[in-house]
């Protein structure tokens, strides 16, 4: 959301990558695809899966595209190109046991990794996310993923609410810097149906998911260390997206925001001050020693009543850290329960915590 007195956005970065501009006229399905003029882009699916009432899982599938040092494509040699580079993450949490599986891949553009500039069609090895070939509902998607030999899934994602575009005039500002901005497209409620396989065990699953597609050439301003982000799907049919841009001194940047999505898909943005993000509990990673605020309370005016309302995000398991072992970013990404002020479970959420293991800005500016 643009802030009063914020500097205008640059047209390009110093090295020639495009910067999101207010009033962009989105064209679909093209804008669901890749945007080579921008430095950084990701397609991100998180959700909760159920096998009847007996089993519950959290899952994540993220496909990243990152350009090289310049926006000019590097010619392919021997079936590969030096730019762009494709990073991808898959994760699965078994809520009952707390077992958390995850895998990271990084591949150069070529026969093993690609993204279409014309539509949603992504792949990294045998992982893929694309529109269904014969959809029964417009914009239905198919996700295929695996985690080494431990688990695999084939899921159909069907939108049950319209696509939303966060920000002001189509631009989501992340900081005062004129390049810290993104186009931020989201399907906030996807119905999930498919198959999950763990070892020799194969089971049908259903559930709900959230999908983000962010397009930018820089996500952080100088002085910002990282962000805390959450998406909530409430049982009353509404959703909340919130991010807290964290400053190096521990404060919250004024460019942080929270957005409500009503039952019809209409947006209401709320800036810091009216909404609060509080840490209730932390977890220390035994691998990285990072201390993550994994249990939080989010308080915001409720657009339906005008009164403050609070939600607590409680992780299904504390150990949901994804390591950037292949040169990526280490962060915490976890499936959570949502509880109201009385402690009653009232929805599902995912929580993302970045910048707790080093300078994230060096990678995203």
N, C-alpha and C positions, 0 to 999 in steps of 0.2 A: 504494500500500500504506500503511495507517495506521501511523504511527510511535508508539512508546511515549511517552506524555506529550504527544502532539499535541492541540491544542484541538479540541473538538467542532465539527462543521460547523454553520454557520448554516442556517436554513430558507430564507431569502431574502437577497439583497443589499440594501444600503441603499435602492436605488431599485426594489425589488420583484421582481427576477428570481429565479427558483427556483435553488436550490443542490442538487446531487446528494446523496441521502441513503442511508446504508447500509440494506441489506435491501430495496431497491426490487424489486418483482416485475415483471420485464419481460414485456410482452405483444407477441407478434409475430403478424402483420407490422407492427402499429402502431408499435412502437418502432424500426423501421427507417426510419420517416418522420420528419417535422419535429416539433420540440418548441417551440412558440411561447412557452412560459413561461420558456424559457432564452434568455440573451442571444446566445450564440455556438454555432454548430454547423457541423461539416464532415463531408463524405463524401469519402474520399480513396483513390484507387486508384493503385498503382504496380506496374510489372512489367517483365518482360523478354520480348521477342518474337524469334522466329527464323523465317527462311525457309530451311528445310532446314539445312544446315551452312554456307551461304555468307554469310548476312547476319544481323546481330544488332542489336537496337534496345532502348533503354530508353524507357518512356513513363510519363507521369503525367497524371491527370485528377482535379481537386479541385473540389468544389462547396461554397461557403461560404454560410451564412445568418447575417446579423447584424441583430439588432433595433435599433430606434432608441433614443432617450433613455429611453423608458418601455416597459413590456411591453404596454401597451394598443395594439392595432393602429390605424394611422392610416387613415381612410377613403380609398378609392381615388377619384381624380379623373381623368377622361379616360382611363380604362383603366390608371392607375398609382397606386401608393400610395407614401408617403414611407418606410414601414417595413413589412416588413424590406427590407434591401438584400442582393442576391445577387451575390457575387463568384465568379469561376471561373477556373481555370488549366488550360491544356493544354500539354504538352511532349512532344517526341520527340527522341531522340538516335540518330543513326546512328553505331554504335560504330566502324565501319571508317574513316569519314572524320572523325569527331569533330564533325560538323555538328549543332548543337543549335538546335532550333526551339521557340519558346514563344509563347504568347499569353495575355493577361489580359482578362477582361471584367467589367464591373460594370453591373448593371441594378437598377432598382427593381422591387418586386413588381408583377406585372401580367401582361399578355398575353405578355410576352417572357421572363419568369422566374418560376418558382414551385417550391414543394415541397409535396408532399402530407403532411398530418398523419396519414394512415391507413396508408400503406405507402411503400415505396421508389419514388418517382416524382419525379425532379428534372429541371429543364430550365433552361438559360440560353441564349437564342437557339436555334440548332439543335444545341446540345450537350445530351445527355441521359444519365441513368443511371436505369434502372428494372428491375423484375423482368420477366423474359421473359413474353410473353403465353401461350405454350404451351410451358412448360418440360418437358424430358424428365427433368430432375433437379430436386428441390425447391430453391428459392432461386437458381436460375440467373438471371443478370442480363444486360442488354444495355447496352453503352456505345457512344455515338456522339460522336465529337469531330472537330475539325479545327483546323488552325493556318493561319489566313488562307487563301491559295490554294496554300500549299506542300505541305500534307499533310492527309489525313483518314483516319479509321479507324472501322470498325464491328466491335465485338468482343463475343463471348459469353463470360461469366465464370461458370464452373461450380465450386461449392465441392467440394473433395476432402477437406476436414477440417471438423469441426463449428465453429460460431461459438464464440468464446471471449470472456469478459468479464474484462478486467484489473482488478486492484485488490483491496481487502479488502472483502468484503460488497457487491461490486458498485460500489465507488467507487474511482477512481484519484486519489490525492492528489498534487498537484503542488507544494505548499508548505505552510508553517505557517499561512498565512492561512486563515481559516475559509471563504473563498469560492474558494480555489484548488484546484478539484477538478473531475472530469468523470466521466460515464458513458463507458466506453471499450469499444466493441464491435468485434470484429475477425473477419474471415475470413482466416486466416493462409496458406491455400494454395488459390488459385483456378486451375483450368485455363483457358487462354485459347485461343480459336480465332476467326479472323475474317479480315478483309481490310484491307490497308493500301494507301493510294494516295499516291504522291508525284509530283506533276505528272501526266504521262500514264502513268506506270508504276503498275501495279496488281499486288499480290502477296498470296498467301495466307500467313498467319502463324499460328504456334502459340507457346505459351509458358506462363508462370506469372505470377500477380499476387498482391498483398496488398491487402486493403481494410480501412480504418479508418473508424469512425463515432464521432466524439466530440461530446458534448453537455455544455455547461457555461455558466456565467455569469462565469467568470474563470479564467485559466490560470496566472497568476503571482502570487507574493507580493512585497511590498516587499523590495528588495534583490536580486531576481532579474533578470538581464539578458536571458535567452533560454534556449534549450535546444538540445542536440545529440541527435538521435534516429536510431535505426537499426532496420530489420527485416531479418532474415537468414532465408533458406530454405536449409537445409542438404541436401546430397545424401543424407544418411542418413534423411531423412523427418521431421526435427525442425525447429523454428523458434525464433528468439530475437527478442524485442522488448526494446530498451533505450533509456532516455532519461536524459541527464545534465542536470539543471536547473542552469544556470550562474549563479553569484553575480556581482555587480558587481565584486567584488575578485578574480575569476578562479577562485574556489574552486567546489567541487561541493556543492550542497545535499543535506542528508540525506534529502530526499524523492525523490531520484533512485532509479531501480529498473531491474532487468533481470528478464525473465521467460522461462523455457524453456517450450516447448510440445512435449510428447512425441508419438510417432507416433499415439496415440489421441486427442490433443487435450487432455490433462490439463496443468494449469498448475503451475509452480513459480516463485514470486517470490523474488528475491534482492536485498537492499538494499546500498547502498554499503558499502565495507569489503571484503566478500567479492568484489565485482566491481570491475574497474578499466577506465577509459577513457583511452587514451593517444594523443596526437597524434604521427604519424610524418612527416607532410608537409603543407604548406600551399599554397594558391594565392591570388594576389592578383588581384582583379577589375580589369580595365582600365577598367571603367565607373564602379564605385562606390568603388574603392580598398579595399574590405573585404578582410581577410585571413581566409580560411576554412581550417579544419583538415580538408582533404578526404581525407586518408589516416589511418586510425585503427586501433588495435589494441584489441580488447575481450577481457578475460580474466575468466573466471568459473569457479566450481566446476561441474563437469559432474554433474548429478543422477544420471546413469547409473552413474558410477564414483566420484563424490566427490572426484575429483582436478581440479586447475586445468587449464583448457584455454583456448587463445588463438586468436583469429581476426583476421586482417587484412582490412580493407575497402579495396579498391583501385579508385578510380573508373575507369570505362570512358573517361571524358574529364574533364579538370579543369574545363572551361568549361561548367558546368551551373547558372548563376545565373539566377534568375527575378526580374525587376525589377518593383517595385510602381509602375509608371508611372501608373496610374489612381487612385492613392491607397491602394493596398494595401500589403502588406509585401514588402520585398525580402529574399530568402533564397536559399540554395543547396540544391538538391534533386537528388541524382544517383544514377544506376545504378552499381553497383559489383560487382566480383568479390569472392568470399570465398576467402581462402587460409588453410590451416592452418599450423602452426609450421614444417613442412617446405617451405612455399611451394607446395604443391599446391592447385589450385583445387578447392574443396569445396562451393560453393554460390553463390547469388546474393543481392544485398542492395540496399537503397536507404538512403541517408544524407540526413538533413535537418539543416541548420545555420541557426539563426535568431538574431536579435539582434545581428548583426555590422555592421549599418548604422544603428544608432540605438536608441532606447528602445522595445523591443517591448511593455514593460509598459503603456505609456500606451494601447495599443490593446486589450490583452487583460485588463486589470483591471476 
